[in-house]
Amino acid sequence: MKQKALSWSVQFLSTAGKATMLQAVLSAIPTFPMTCFLLPVSLCKCIQSVLTPFWWDSKEGERKICWVSWDQLTQPKSLGRLGFRDIHAFNQALLAKIAWRIITNPSCLLARVLPGKYCTKTSFLMVQAPSSMSHGWRGILHGTDLLITHLGKAIGNGETTSLWSDSWICPERNIKPFGPITEKEQDLMV
């Protein structure tokens, strides 16, 4: 990414040209590995450190002041910002997409192999990270964390909806019932 950013002559690009190159080319380079693996936060910061000078600097070797923080530049255009990708959040969203595919399409090969190996005793959404697991499974579990915080359950007939652990009261706010639960009521369905 750094070589690509340095190879383009930034001084001849307008602000719109820089934004397009940043969003369509530079931010897209790490997309494939991010769909499979959880990138370390330090690597996400390294990627951001390549994107920031490309946006602010006008000539090679001449550093300019970053007048607005990268966190504000990654905010959506509807809030008056530029909508650049937050690399870490985008990585987690791509991994959550794989977790969603496993949940919604249980007949696909990935949904049969990985949960068959790692989810033998519990459901896919409730599985804990084992001590020995592949980097791919670790990333999918990281994406599952995002799903769990934003996932609601449509009740239907209520036979598969857990009274205590599923968010069935108000899926938008992730509200679950709480209170003293007796042992025989722990597995109660709606």
ChimeraX attribute file (.defattr): number of C-alpha atoms within 10 A of each C-alpha:
attribute: neighborCount
match mode: 1-to-1
recipient: residues
	/A:1	15
	/A:2	13
	/A:3	8
	/A:4	11
	/A:5	18
	/A:6	14
	/A:7	10
	/A:8	13
	/A:9	11
	/A:10	19
	/A:11	11
	/A:12	11
	/A:13	14
	/A:14	11
	/A:15	13
	/A:16	9
	/A:17	12
	/A:18	17
	/A:19	18
	/A:20	14
	/A:21	18
	/A:22	19
	/A:23	16
	/A:24	11
	/A:25	14
	/A:26	20
	/A:27	19
	/A:28	13
	/A:29	12
	/A:30	16
	/A:31	14
	/A:32	11
	/A:33	12
	/A:34	19
	/A:35	21
	/A:36	18
	/A:37	20
	/A:38	22
	/A:39	18
	/A:40	10
	/A:41	11
	/A:42	10
	/A:43	12
	/A:44	16
	/A:45	14
	/A:46	12
	/A:47	18
	/A:48	18
	/A:49	13
	/A:50	18
	/A:51	20
	/A:52	15
	/A:53	18
	/A:54	22
	/A:55	17
	/A:56	17
	/A:57	16
	/A:58	18
	/A:59	13
	/A:60	14
	/A:61	8
	/A:62	8
	/A:63	11
	/A:64	12
	/A:65	8
	/A:66	12
	/A:67	7
	/A:68	9
	/A:69	9
	/A:70	16
	/A:71	12
	/A:72	15
	/A:73	17
	/A:74	15
	/A:75	16
	/A:76	13
	/A:77	11
	/A:78	8
	/A:79	9
	/A:80	10
	/A:81	13
	/A:82	15
	/A:83	17
	/A:84	20
	/A:85	20
	/A:86	18
	/A:87	21
	/A:88	19
	/A:89	12
	/A:90	14
	/A:91	26
	/A:92	24
	/A:93	19
	/A:94	22
	/A:95	29
	/A:96	23
	/A:97	18
	/A:98	20
	/A:99	26
	/A:100	15
	/A:101	14
	/A:102	20
	/A:103	14
	/A:104	11
	/A:105	13
	/A:106	12
	/A:107	10
	/A:108	11
	/A:109	10
	/A:110	15
	/A:111	18
	/A:112	13
	/A:113	11
	/A:114	16
	/A:115	17
	/A:116	12
	/A:117	9
	/A:118	17
	/A:119	16
	/A:120	11
	/A:121	9
	/A:122	11
	/A:123	11
	/A:124	19
	/A:125	14
	/A:126	14
	/A:127	15
	/A:128	12
	/A:129	13
	/A:130	10
	/A:131	6
	/A:132	7
	/A:133	11
	/A:134	10
	/A:135	13
	/A:136	15
	/A:137	20
	/A:138	18
	/A:139	23
	/A:140	24
	/A:141	24
	/A:142	20
	/A:143	22
	/A:144	26
	/A:145	17
	/A:146	17
	/A:147	19
	/A:148	15
	/A:149	13
	/A:150	13
	/A:151	16
	/A:152	18
	/A:153	17
	/A:154	14
	/A:155	15
	/A:156	9
	/A:157	8
	/A:158	13
	/A:159	10
	/A:160	14
	/A:161	19
	/A:162	17
	/A:163	19
	/A:164	18
	/A:165	16
	/A:166	22
	/A:167	24
	/A:168	23
	/A:169	16
	/A:170	12
	/A:171	16
	/A:172	13
	/A:173	13
	/A:174	16
	/A:175	14
	/A:176	14
	/A:177	11
	/A:178	9
	/A:179	6
	/A:180	6
	/A:181	10
	/A:182	8
	/A:183	8
	/A:184	7
	/A:185	11
	/A:186	12
	/A:187	14
	/A:188	14
	/A:189	14
	/A:190	15
